[in-house]
Amino acid sequence: MIDPCMTLIDNEKYFGVVKDDYLITIPSSSSSSEEVKNTKTGTSVLDPKTNKSFPTIQWSEPPQMLVWDEPYLLGLVTDSVEVRVLDTSGLERDNLIQVIPELQKARFLISGKTGQQGLIFAASISHLWCIEAIDIANQRQNLLQDKKWFLALQLTSMSDESEEDKYAITHEIQT
């Protein structure tokens, strides 16, 4: 039996709970067991009070640990670490970004310094790894090649670029 797996997501707007090989997101401000209906139906779960859907993620198998690193969720599965995106827009079809098989012996995941994105530590009994995100410009270029437009736009809005550059890049992606 796998231990329960939960994490806070998106500046504590949601918390994620693993059920089988799905991560179900629930708003942290109004969570109740009645809000979550069917976890096996696809990409979202419906809140009957507001008729809003909560994003869900299907993993290759139930993750043992989760870490939120905006806009990514890293899940520790049996033989690797999977990097997936939480798509609140419903526009992205494939939420798998990367599989890191080199970390097959990892047993723990933890985010780096509070408030610092792009720095995750993985550990096994005898090893310690540092997972560091590449810069946003390179991520954006890779995402555009993979036709992941919404995520490229999301990363652009999070970047440290000037507002003029963000506007120009956003316009270029949208056209």
C-alpha positions in Angstrom: 0.0 0.0 0.0 1.2 3.5 -0.9 1.3 6.2 1.7 -1.0 9.2 1.0 0.6 11.9 -1.2 -0.5 15.5 -1.1 1.1 18.9 -1.9 0.1 22.6 -2.0 -0.1 24.0 -5.5 -0.2 27.4 -7.2 0.6 29.7 -4.3 -1.6 27.6 -2.0 -4.7 28.1 -4.2 -5.1 24.4 -4.5 -3.9 21.3 -2.8 -3.3 18.2 -4.8 -4.2 14.7 -3.6 -3.1 11.5 -5.3 -5.8 8.9 -5.9 -4.5 5.8 -7.8 -2.5 7.3 -10.7 -4.4 10.6 -10.7 -3.6 13.9 -9.0 -6.8 15.7 -8.1 -6.7 19.4 -7.3 -9.1 20.9 -4.8 -9.3 24.6 -3.9 -7.7 25.1 -0.5 -10.3 27.7 0.6 -13.4 25.5 0.2 -12.4 21.9 0.2 -15.0 19.3 1.0 -15.3 15.6 0.0 -18.6 16.3 -1.8 -16.9 18.6 -4.3 -14.9 15.8 -5.9 -17.0 13.5 -8.1 -15.3 11.1 -10.5 -11.5 10.7 -10.6 -11.5 8.3 -13.5 -13.2 10.4 -16.2 -10.4 12.4 -17.7 -8.9 15.8 -17.3 -11.0 17.5 -14.7 -13.3 17.1 -11.7 -16.4 19.2 -11.4 -17.4 21.3 -8.4 -21.2 20.9 -8.1 -21.5 24.2 -6.2 -19.9 26.4 -8.9 -19.9 24.1 -11.9 -16.2 24.9 -12.3 -13.7 22.2 -13.1 -10.6 21.5 -11.2 -7.5 20.3 -13.2 -6.4 16.7 -12.7 -3.2 15.0 -13.8 -2.8 11.4 -14.8 0.6 10.0 -14.0 2.2 6.8 -15.4 1.7 5.3 -12.0 0.9 6.6 -8.5 3.6 9.1 -7.4 5.2 8.5 -4.1 6.1 12.2 -3.6 5.1 15.4 -5.2 6.7 18.9 -5.4 5.2 22.0 -6.9 7.6 24.3 -8.8 5.4 26.8 -10.7 4.1 25.9 -13.3 5.4 22.3 -13.0 4.6 19.4 -10.7 7.3 16.9 -10.2 6.3 13.4 -9.2 8.5 10.7 -7.9 7.4 7.4 -9.5 9.1 4.0 -9.2 11.9 4.4 -11.7 12.1 8.1 -12.5 10.9 11.6 -11.8 8.1 12.9 -14.0 7.7 16.6 -14.7 4.2 17.5 -15.6 2.3 20.8 -16.0 -0.9 21.6 -14.2 -3.1 23.1 -17.0 -5.8 25.2 -15.5 -6.8 26.4 -19.0 -7.8 23.1 -20.4 -5.9 24.0 -23.6 -2.9 21.6 -23.4 -3.6 18.0 -24.3 -0.4 16.4 -23.1 0.8 17.5 -19.6 4.0 15.4 -19.6 7.0 17.7 -20.0 9.9 15.5 -19.1 10.9 12.1 -17.6 14.2 12.0 -15.7 15.2 8.3 -15.6 18.6 9.1 -14.1 16.9 9.5 -10.7 15.6 5.9 -10.6 16.9 5.3 -7.0 15.5 8.6 -5.6 13.2 8.2 -2.7 12.7 11.9 -1.6 11.8 15.1 -3.4 11.8 18.6 -1.8 11.8 22.1 -3.3 14.8 24.4 -2.7 14.7 27.7 -0.9 11.2 29.1 -0.3 10.3 31.6 -3.0 13.0 30.3 -5.3 11.7 28.6 -8.4 13.6 26.1 -10.5 15.5 24.3 -7.7 14.5 20.9 -6.5 16.5 18.3 -4.5 16.1 14.6 -4.9 17.7 12.1 -2.6 18.2 8.4 -2.2 19.8 6.5 0.7 23.3 7.2 -0.7 22.9 10.0 -3.3 21.7 13.6 -3.5 20.8 15.3 -6.7 19.9 18.9 -7.6 17.3 19.4 -10.3 17.7 22.9 -11.7 15.4 24.4 -14.3 16.9 25.9 -17.5 16.2 29.5 -18.1 12.8 30.6 -19.3 13.9 31.7 -22.8 15.3 28.1 -23.5 12.2 26.5 -22.0 10.0 28.7 -24.1 11.9 27.8 -27.3 11.6 24.1 -26.6 7.9 24.5 -25.8 7.2 26.3 -29.0 8.9 23.5 -31.0 6.6 21.1 -29.2 3.6 23.3 -29.9 2.8 23.9 -26.3 1.6 27.5 -26.8 -0.3 28.0 -23.6 2.6 26.9 -21.4 5.0 29.1 -23.4 2.7 32.1 -22.8 2.5 31.2 -19.1 6.3 31.1 -18.7 6.6 34.4 -20.6 4.3 36.1 -18.1 6.4 34.7 -15.2 9.7 35.7 -16.7 12.0 38.6 -15.5 11.9 40.2 -19.0 10.8 43.8 -19.4 7.1 44.4 -20.0 7.8 45.5 -23.5 9.7 42.3 -24.3 6.9 40.2 -22.7 4.3 42.0 -24.8 6.4 41.4 -28.0 7.0 37.7 -27.2 3.4 37.2 -26.2 2.2 38.7 -29.5 4.6 36.6 -31.5 3.5 33.4 -29.8 -0.2 34.3 -30.3 0.2 35.0 -34.0 
